[in-house]
Amino acid sequence: MGKIKKNKHFQNYWTRQFINSLKFYSMKKVLITGGAGFIGASLANALSEKFPNWFIVCVDNLLFGNLKRLKKAENIKFVNCDVNDFNSISSIFYTYSFDYVFHFAAVVGVKQTLENPMLVFKDIEGIKNIVHLSYYTNVKRLFFSSSSEVYGEPFKIPQDEESTPLNSKLPYAVVKVFGETYIRHFSRQHNLSWTIFRLFNIYGELQRPDFVISKFIKQAFKNEPITIYGDGKQTRTFLYINDLIDIIIFTIENDVFINEIINIGSDMEITILELANIIKNLSNSKSEIVFLPPLKEGDMRRRCPDISKLRLFYKKDFISIKDGIKRILDNPEFILK
């Protein structure tokens, strides 16, 4: 009986497959919910470039997300999935065994959340799903994006993580407070590490055009009236997206802010009227500034974070509001579509 000849091509194929499998399983794996959203996609793009040996799975139901935000990269995979559906999101968790999970999926925007409160409250199920699955699949750390909205109308300025009351009654903020509370109490009974980011007005090139800076830029480019609700004297602080991404990467690389809530934002206050004038001047727009009746809900008079806890570790200067807006004006394609 003759010897069976070995097929070298066949052997080489399976050798390559085996090596690729080893490489994949040795990669750090990251889940980003809301991965086609402004912040989620910006984080995915940055992680993909900085850590080519990481594998990033982005999930989004595309209710507000846009796939055009995500770069095409071998180490980014997109899955159309609603995190509020346990069966859908659980299959993703058990397929990949994530090291880090970033839960950024949420119904956002003042108008959308006020007009669709029950849709907002559905996000409670998503929070519970992500927390439970992170624990049962041994995720190293869960990162949750909360919001400055949880502070409501301020009792004190600046607003700090420990002593400032959380008094907002808006559906979006109520869900964020629930998420913070659920994560903290769950971790007390189970071994789950977490970090909660309270984000203060993040802006950048990939933001939706209905948010204030994007809206003003779009109006200015078209020489349309720049519309302000109320008298424009309400103040906000604004943080450029690259600064947020840098803080998140710093947090991972240095193992800081474990089991803590952290304010993330600039502490430089600016009135909405000043913001409109900056955008008008930098874009050389002929737009006039028009004042509309105040919003009935959701437009707080002041908001400014106490970032002293953040500054204990993170020392870099933030990009100024003018420089950040200039960067958007150089790349306004997404906002103007």
C-alpha positions in Angstrom: 0.0 0.0 0.0 1.5 3.3 -1.1 2.2 6.2 1.2 -0.3 9.1 1.3 1.3 12.2 -0.1 1.2 15.3 2.1 -0.4 18.3 0.5 1.9 21.2 1.5 -0.6 23.8 0.4 -3.3 22.2 2.6 -0.9 22.1 5.6 0.3 25.7 5.1 -3.4 26.9 5.1 -4.2 25.3 8.4 -0.9 26.4 9.9 -1.8 30.0 9.0 -5.3 29.5 10.3 -3.9 28.2 13.6 -1.4 31.1 13.9 -4.1 33.7 13.2 -6.3 32.1 15.8 -3.6 32.3 18.4 -3.0 36.0 17.5 -6.7 36.8 17.7 -7.1 35.1 21.1 -4.0 36.9 22.4 -5.4 40.3 21.4 -7.1 42.5 24.0 -10.8 42.8 23.1 -12.9 45.9 23.6 -16.6 46.4 23.3 -18.0 49.8 22.6 -21.8 50.2 22.8 -23.1 53.2 20.8 -20.1 52.5 18.6 -21.5 54.4 15.6 -22.2 57.4 17.8 -20.1 60.5 18.1 -18.0 59.5 21.2 -18.1 55.7 20.6 -16.8 55.9 17.0 -14.2 58.5 18.0 -12.9 56.2 20.7 -13.0 53.1 18.4 -11.0 55.0 15.7 -8.4 56.1 18.2 -8.0 52.7 19.9 -7.7 51.0 16.6 -4.8 53.3 15.5 -3.0 53.4 18.9 -3.4 49.7 19.7 -3.2 47.7 16.4 -3.1 44.5 18.5 -6.4 45.3 20.1 -9.7 44.1 18.6 -12.6 46.5 18.9 -16.2 45.5 18.5 -18.7 48.3 18.0 -22.4 47.7 18.5 -25.1 50.2 17.7 -28.8 49.9 16.7 -28.2 52.9 14.3 -31.2 54.8 15.7 -28.9 57.8 16.0 -25.6 56.3 15.0 -23.9 56.6 11.6 -21.5 54.1 10.2 -19.7 56.8 8.3 -18.1 57.9 11.6 -16.2 54.6 11.8 -12.9 54.1 10.0 -12.4 50.9 8.0 -9.8 48.9 9.9 -9.0 45.2 10.3 -9.2 45.4 14.0 -12.7 47.1 14.1 -15.8 45.1 13.7 -19.3 46.6 13.6 -22.4 44.6 14.7 -25.9 46.0 14.4 -27.4 45.3 17.8 -29.7 46.8 20.4 -28.1 46.5 23.8 -31.6 46.6 25.4 -32.2 43.2 23.8 -30.5 40.7 26.1 -30.4 37.8 23.7 -28.7 39.9 21.0 -26.1 41.5 23.2 -25.4 38.4 25.3 -24.4 36.4 22.2 -21.8 39.1 21.4 -20.4 39.0 25.0 -20.0 35.2 24.9 -18.5 35.2 21.5 -15.6 37.6 22.2 -14.8 37.5 26.0 -14.0 41.2 26.3 -11.3 42.8 28.5 -12.9 46.2 28.5 -16.4 47.4 28.0 -17.5 51.0 27.2 -21.2 51.5 27.6 -21.9 54.6 25.6 -25.2 53.6 24.0 -28.1 55.9 24.9 -30.9 58.0 23.5 -29.3 61.5 23.5 -30.3 65.1 22.7 -32.5 67.4 24.7 -35.3 67.5 22.1 -35.3 63.7 21.4 -35.2 62.8 25.1 -38.0 65.2 26.1 -40.2 64.1 23.1 -39.6 60.3 23.6 -39.3 59.7 27.4 -40.4 56.1 27.2 -37.8 55.4 24.6 -35.2 56.9 27.0 -36.4 54.7 29.9 -35.8 51.6 27.8 -32.1 52.2 28.2 -32.4 51.0 31.8 -32.7 47.5 30.4 -29.5 48.0 28.4 -27.6 49.2 31.5 -28.6 46.1 33.4 -27.7 43.8 30.5 -24.3 45.3 30.2 -23.6 45.2 33.9 -24.6 41.6 34.3 -22.9 40.4 31.2 -19.7 42.2 32.1 -19.7 40.4 35.4 -20.5 37.0 34.1 -17.9 37.1 31.3 -15.2 38.4 33.6 -14.7 41.8 32.0 -11.7 43.6 33.6 -13.3 47.0 33.8 -16.7 48.5 32.8 -16.7 52.2 31.7 -20.0 54.0 31.8 -20.7 57.4 30.2 -22.8 59.4 32.5 -23.5 63.1 32.0 -23.4 66.5 33.6 -27.2 66.5 33.2 -27.4 64.5 36.4 -26.6 67.7 38.4 -29.7 69.5 37.1 -30.0 73.2 37.9 -26.9 73.8 40.0 -27.0 74.3 43.8 -23.2 75.1 43.6 -20.6 75.9 41.1 -18.3 74.2 40.3 -20.1 70.9 40.5 -18.2 68.1 42.2 -18.6 64.4 42.2 -19.0 64.0 46.0 -21.0 66.8 47.5 -23.1 68.4 44.7 -26.7 67.1 44.8 -28.1 65.3 41.8 -31.4 67.0 41.3 -32.3 66.7 37.6 -35.8 65.5 36.8 -35.3 65.0 33.0 -35.7 61.4 31.7 -32.2 61.3 30.2 -30.6 62.4 33.5 -32.8 60.1 35.6 -31.6 57.1 33.5 -28.0 58.2 33.9 -28.4 58.4 37.7 -30.0 55.0 37.7 -27.0 53.6 35.7 -24.5 55.1 38.2 -26.4 53.8 41.2 -26.9 50.4 39.7 -23.3 49.9 38.8 -22.0 51.1 42.2 -24.4 48.9 44.2 -23.9 45.8 42.0 -20.1 46.1 42.4 -20.5 46.1 46.2 -21.9 42.6 46.0 -19.9 41.3 43.0 -16.4 41.6 41.8 -16.8 44.1 39.0 -14.4 47.0 38.4 -15.9 50.1 36.9 -15.3 53.8 36.1 -18.0 56.3 35.5 -17.4 59.4 33.4 -19.6 62.4 34.0 -19.2 64.1 30.6 -19.6 67.9 30.2 -20.4 69.0 26.7 -18.0 67.1 24.4 -17.8 68.5 20.9 -15.9 67.6 17.7 -16.0 66.9 14.0 -18.3 63.8 14.1 -21.0 65.3 16.4 -24.6 65.4 15.3 -25.7 68.7 13.8 -28.4 69.3 16.3 -26.0 69.8 19.2 -25.1 73.5 20.0 -21.6 73.9 18.5 -22.4 71.8 15.4 -25.7 73.6 14.9 -24.1 77.1 15.2 -21.3 76.0 12.7 -23.9 74.7 10.2 -25.9 77.9 10.5 -22.8 80.1 10.1 -21.6 78.2 7.0 -24.9 78.8 5.4 -25.1 82.4 6.5 -28.4 81.6 8.2 -29.5 83.1 11.5 -27.6 81.6 14.5 -30.4 80.8 16.8 -30.1 81.0 20.6 -32.7 79.9 23.1 -33.3 82.5 25.8 -31.0 85.5 26.3 -27.7 83.7 25.6 -26.3 84.4 29.1 -26.5 80.8 30.2 -23.0 79.4 30.6 -21.4 76.1 29.6 -18.0 74.5 29.4 -16.9 72.6 26.3 -14.3 69.9 25.9 -12.8 68.9 22.5 -13.2 65.2 21.6 -9.5 64.5 21.4 -9.0 65.6 25.0 -11.7 63.1 26.1 -10.2 60.3 24.1 -6.8 61.1 25.6 -8.2 61.0 29.1 -9.9 57.6 28.5 -6.7 56.1 27.1 -4.7 57.6 30.0 -7.2 56.0 32.4 -6.7 52.5 30.9 -2.9 52.7 30.6 -2.4 54.0 34.1 -5.1 52.0 36.0 -6.5 55.1 37.6 -10.0 56.0 38.7 -11.0 52.4 39.4 -14.4 52.3 41.1 -14.7 56.1 40.9 -16.9 58.7 39.4 -15.0 61.3 37.5 -16.1 64.7 36.0 -14.6 65.1 32.6 -14.9 68.5 31.0 -13.2 71.9 30.7 -13.6 74.3 33.7 -13.6 77.4 31.5 -17.1 78.8 31.4 -18.4 80.6 28.3 -21.8 82.1 27.6 -23.8 80.7 24.7 -23.8 84.2 23.2 -20.0 84.3 23.4 -19.9 80.9 21.7 -22.1 82.1 18.9 -19.9 85.1 18.3 -16.7 83.0 18.3 -18.1 80.7 15.6 -19.5 83.6 13.6 -16.1 85.4 13.6 -13.9 82.3 13.0 -16.1 81.3 10.0 -16.3 84.8 8.6 -20.0 84.3 8.5 -22.6 87.0 7.7 -25.1 85.3 9.9 -27.1 87.4 12.4 -27.7 86.2 15.9 -31.4 85.6 16.7 -32.8 85.0 20.1 -35.7 82.5 20.5 -38.0 81.9 23.4 -36.3 79.9 26.2 -36.7 76.1 26.2 -39.4 75.0 28.7 -37.1 72.3 30.1 -33.5 71.2 30.0 -31.6 74.5 29.5 -29.8 75.1 32.8 -28.5 78.5 33.6 -25.0 77.4 34.5 -22.9 74.2 34.3 -19.2 73.9 35.2 -17.4 70.9 36.6 -15.0 70.6 39.4 -12.2 68.7 37.8 -9.8 68.6 40.8 -10.1 64.8 41.1 -9.2 64.4 37.4 -6.3 66.8 37.7 -4.7 64.7 40.5 -3.5 62.4 37.7 -4.2 64.0 34.3 -2.0 67.1 33.9 -2.2 67.9 30.2 -3.7 71.2 29.1 -7.0 71.1 27.1 -7.4 72.3 23.6 -9.0 75.8 23.8 -12.5 76.4 22.5 -11.2 78.5 19.7 -8.6 76.0 18.5 -11.2 73.2 18.8 -13.7 75.1 16.7 -11.0 75.9 14.1 -10.3 72.1 13.8 -14.0 71.5 13.0 -14.1 74.4 10.5 -11.2 72.8 8.7 -13.1 69.5 8.5 -16.8 70.3 8.6 -18.0 67.7 6.1 -19.9 65.5 8.6 -21.7 68.3 10.3 -22.7 69.9 7.0 -24.3 66.8 5.5 
